[in-house]
Amino acid sequence: MGLLILAFQIFYSHFPLPFVKTHRVEIRNMKFVPAEILVSKGDSVIFINHDLVIHNVTDSNKTWASPTIAPKKSWTYIVNENLSYFCSFHPKMKGRIELKE
């Protein structure tokens, strides 16, 4: 067993696991809070709807949209690029995700 642990430690000291984070964007009072976030590629962003109405997350180019996010529900997105987004039900609600360099 000790040899297995040693092999694991040697392998991962040379090839570390990527550390991904989960970031929160809350939907409150018809706004994305925070409206802008800075994340690393591969991180996830969970959008949590605290409003009394439905929302979604739509790419600003309108190439994709999340499913409808009902009140007290959430949706998670894995980030691979910079992204501007809005709620297609309430287009004045806007947000942005920036990748760290």
C-alpha positions as CSV (number, residue, x, y, z in Angstrom):
1,M,0.0,0.0,0.0
2,G,2.8,2.4,0.8
3,L,4.4,1.8,-2.6
4,L,1.1,2.7,-4.3
5,I,0.8,6.0,-2.3
6,L,4.4,6.8,-3.2
7,A,3.8,6.2,-6.9
8,F,0.6,8.3,-6.8
9,Q,2.6,11.2,-5.1
10,I,5.4,11.0,-7.7
11,F,3.0,10.9,-10.7
12,Y,0.9,13.9,-9.5
13,S,3.9,15.9,-8.5
14,H,4.9,15.9,-12.1
15,F,1.4,15.9,-13.6
16,P,-0.8,17.9,-11.3
17,L,-4.6,17.6,-11.5
18,P,-6.2,20.8,-12.9
19,F,-8.1,22.6,-10.2
20,V,-11.5,23.8,-11.4
21,K,-13.7,26.1,-9.4
22,T,-17.4,26.7,-9.3
23,H,-18.5,30.3,-9.3
24,R,-21.9,31.6,-8.4
25,V,-24.1,34.1,-10.3
26,E,-27.3,34.8,-8.5
27,I,-30.3,36.1,-10.3
28,R,-31.9,38.7,-7.9
29,N,-34.2,41.6,-8.5
30,M,-34.0,41.1,-12.3
31,K,-30.2,41.3,-12.4
32,F,-27.3,38.9,-12.7
33,V,-25.2,39.3,-9.5
34,P,-22.3,39.8,-10.0
35,A,-22.8,41.1,-13.5
36,E,-19.2,40.3,-14.5
37,I,-16.9,37.6,-13.2
38,L,-13.4,36.4,-13.9
39,V,-12.8,32.7,-14.2
40,S,-10.3,30.2,-15.5
41,K,-11.0,28.0,-18.5
42,G,-12.8,24.9,-17.5
43,D,-14.4,26.4,-14.4
44,S,-18.1,26.2,-14.0
45,V,-20.6,28.9,-13.3
46,I,-23.9,28.1,-11.5
47,F,-26.7,30.5,-12.1
48,I,-29.2,30.4,-9.2
49,N,-32.6,32.0,-9.7
50,H,-33.8,33.8,-6.5
51,D,-36.5,35.8,-8.4
52,L,-40.2,34.9,-8.5
53,V,-40.2,34.7,-12.3
54,I,-38.4,32.4,-14.8
55,H,-35.1,33.4,-16.5
56,N,-32.5,31.9,-18.8
57,V,-29.0,32.6,-19.9
58,T,-28.6,33.3,-23.6
59,D,-25.4,33.9,-25.5
60,S,-25.2,37.4,-26.8
61,N,-24.8,36.0,-30.3
62,K,-28.0,34.0,-29.8
63,T,-26.2,30.8,-30.8
64,W,-27.4,29.0,-27.6
65,A,-29.5,29.5,-24.5
66,S,-29.9,27.6,-21.2
67,P,-33.1,25.9,-20.4
68,T,-35.6,28.0,-18.5
69,I,-34.4,28.5,-14.9
70,A,-37.5,28.4,-12.7
71,P,-37.6,30.2,-9.3
72,K,-35.4,28.4,-6.7
73,K,-33.7,26.4,-9.5
74,S,-30.2,26.6,-11.0
75,W,-28.3,25.8,-14.2
76,T,-24.6,25.2,-14.5
77,Y,-22.3,26.2,-17.4
78,I,-18.7,25.1,-18.1
79,V,-16.6,28.1,-19.3
80,N,-14.3,27.7,-22.3
81,E,-14.3,31.2,-23.7
82,N,-15.2,34.8,-22.9
83,L,-18.9,35.2,-22.9
84,S,-21.5,38.0,-22.9
85,Y,-25.0,36.9,-22.1
86,F,-28.5,38.1,-21.3
87,C,-31.9,36.8,-20.3
88,S,-34.1,36.3,-23.4
89,F,-37.2,36.8,-21.3
90,H,-35.8,40.1,-19.9
91,P,-33.2,41.4,-22.4
92,K,-32.1,44.3,-20.1
93,M,-30.6,41.7,-17.8
94,K,-27.0,41.3,-19.0
95,G,-23.8,39.7,-17.8
96,R,-20.2,38.8,-18.8
97,I,-17.8,36.0,-18.1
98,E,-14.1,36.8,-18.7
99,L,-11.3,34.2,-18.8
100,K,-8.1,34.8,-16.8
101,E,-5.0,35.1,-18.9
